[in-house]
Amino acid sequence: MSDVSLPSPPEARTAAVIPAAGRGVRLGPGAPKALRALNGTPMLIHAVRAMAASRAVSLVVVVAPPDGAAEVKTLLDAHALPDRTDFVVVPGGDSRQESVKYGLDALPPGIDIVLVHDAARPLVPVDTVDAVIEAVRDGAPAVVPALPLADTVKEVEPAAVAGEVEPVVATPERARLRAVQTPQGFDRETLLRAHETVTDDVTDDASMVEQLGVRVVVVPGHEEAFKVTRPLDLVLAEAVLARRRLNDGF
């Protein structure tokens, strides 16, 4: 029996794509949502740092508003980011789906795993990021972090006019439902195929992969990976950051 060990296979390289081209109208007028300040720092910077906090992520691609790539590049240059991670800014498109595709087009060869992360989820813990990456490395072509629902959910017949009552159609079994978060992780070729094949307007990339008939799996999400959409979410995010500063001693 030979004592010579075979070399280990190269570890899959991971990149994160952050679509940040939306206006975020539900937060009110002003700067695009991703550029709103959270504890004095734009949410986008928090989201970029959250992805770069994972030692597995070697590249972060930020997809900026179509006319704001230079501004976002200046923003990234003005904030301290990990030296071990490369950062690229590309202009986005008219839809989230188009913007993600532009981010995918900017990936260099050698990237095997792609994370797609909402800029509006600035506080996702690194353990969640790593759990998604690990699940893809273990063979899952598509992975989403998600949480069980605390509330009962009703399916309704949407009202034709805003403010009218809406009849309940069904009550889904809560135990089978999950609230999906990001980053969502994918085998690169699977995600590329989804973006080249699916033309329907979808709310997340995992839905596109589902339409290919490819299996999507769930890993535990985290309560701090919530989406900052409304003004009250900003208050909650500030509270989370204040608690982190207290716990970390700075």
N, C-alpha and C positions, 0 to 999 in steps of 0.2 A: 504494500500500500504506500503510495507516495505521500511524502510530508509536505509537498508543495501545495499551497492553497491557491485556489483560483481567485483572480481579482474580483472585488465586489463590483456589481453593475453601477454605473454612474447614477447619482441621485437626481431625480427629476427636478428640473428648474421651474420655478414658479414666478409668474408675473401677475400683478393686480391691475385691472382696468377700473377706473373710477369715472363714470359719466357724471359730469357736473355742468351740463349745458342748460339745465332747466331754470325757469324764472322763479318758481316757488310762490305762486300768487296767493296761496292760503296763509302765508306769513305776512301778507300785506305788501304795500308798495315799497320800493327801495331797491337795494342791490339784489342780484340773484341769490337764491336761498343758500347755495354753497359758500357764498362769500359773506354771509351774515356773521357777525362776531359772536363768539361764545367764550366767555371769560377773557375778552379782549383779543382773541385769536379767531380768524375765520374758520367756520366749520370745516371747510375743505382741508385746511392744514391739519386739524384734528383727525380727519378721516385718512389722510395720507400717512400721518404718523402711526395710526392704528394698523395700517397694512404693513408699513415698514418695520413695525415692532416685531414682526415675525422674522426670525433669522432665515426662514425658508424663502422669503420674498426677495428676489434680486432686482426686480424692476417694477416701478409703479408708473402706469400711463394715465395721465389725467386728461379727460376729454372736456375741453373748455367750451363756453359759448362760441358760436361761429365767428363772432367779431371780437372775442375777448381772449384769444390764446396768448397774446403778448402780455396782457395784464396778469393772467394767471401764472405765466412763467416768471414774471417779476415778483409775484406774491410768493412763489415757492423759493425763489432765490433769497428772499428777505427773511426767511424763517429757517431755524436750525433743523436739519433733517439728517438722518443717519448716513454716514459716509459709505457704508457697505451697500447701500441701495441706490440704483440709478433711477432718475426721474425724467419723464418725457411728457411734453404737453402737445396735444394736437387739437385742432378745431373740430367741434362736433357738428351734428346735423339737426334736422328739424324735429326729430323724434328721439326718444331714448334708445330705441332699437337701432336706429341709424348711427347714433353716437357710439354705442358699444361696438358696432361693426367697424367704425373708423378707428377705435382703440385697438381692436383685434388686428387691423391692417398694419398698425404701427409696431407690432411685436416682431422682434428679430427671430431668426432661426435658433433652435436650441431650447425654446420654452416649451415645456410639456404640459404644464398645469396652468390654468388661467382662473383667477378669481375675478368676479364682477361684484363691485361693492358700491352701495349708494353713498354719495357724499353726505347725504342727510342722516346717515347713521354714524356720527363722529366718535362714539364712545364704545364701540365694540371691543371687548377685551381680547388680548392676544391669544388666550387659551382657546377661544372660539375660532379664531382665524386658523390656528394650528390644527384644531380638530377637523376642520373642513379639508385642509390640505392633506392630512394624514389619511382621511377616508378615500380621497382620490388616489393617493399613492397605493392604497391597499386594493385598488381595482375598480372602484365605483366611477362610472363615467360622468356622473352629475351628482352633486351633493348640496343640500341646502340646510342651514341651521334654522331651527324652528322651536317654538314654545307651545305647550298645550294652552288651550283657551280657558280663561277664567270665567267668561260670560257665556250664557246660553245664546245660541245664534238662531235667528229666524230668517227663513227665505220668504221674501215678499213679492208681490206683484207691484213693480214700481209705479208710483203715481204719475199721471200724465202732466199734472201741474204741481209745481213745488208747493209744499205745505198741506196738500190733501192727504187724507188717511190712506194707508196702504194695507191691503188685506194680506194676512199671513198665508203662505202656500204650504210651507213645511217647516219642521224643526229638525235639522240634521243632528245626528248623534254626536254630542260634543267630544266624546272620548276618541273619535276618529278624526278630529279636526286639529290642525296646527296653524299657528300664525307664523308665516315664513319671514325670515330676516335675510341679511347679507353679512359677510360675503358668501356668494354662491360659488362653488368650485366645480371646475370641469376639466376633463381631458381636452386638450386643445383642439384636436381634430374633431371631436364630437361637437364642440361649441361652434367651430367654423362651419361644419356641415349644417347645423341648425340655422345659422344666420344666412347661409346660402340657399336654404330650402324653404324655410317658413316665412311667409309674407304677411300673415295675420298680425294685427296690432296686439301685442301681449304686454302684460305688466311686469313680467320677469323672464329671465333667460331660461330658467328651468322649465317654464311652460313651453318654450320653443323645443327644448330637448324632448319633453313628453310627447309632443306632436310627431316626433320622429319614431316614436315607439320605443325609445331608449329608457331604461330604468333609471329613475331618480330616487335617491335615498335621503333620509333626514338624519341629522345629528343634533344633539341638544343645543339650542340657542342660549342666549343670555338676556336677562331683563334689562341690562344696560345697553343692549344693541338696538334700542328703540329708534324709531324714525322721527326726526325733528321736522314736523310739518306745520304745527300751529303754534301761536305765541305761548301757550301753556307748556308746550314741549321744551321751549327754550328755558323756562323757569326750572323744569325738572332736570334738564341737562346741566344747568349751572349748579344745582344742588348736588348732582353726582360728582361734578368736578371738585366742588368744595369738600365733599367727603373724601375724595381721593387725595386731595392736598393734605387734609388732616391726617389720614392714615399713613401717607408716605412721608410726612414730616416736612413738606415744603409747600 
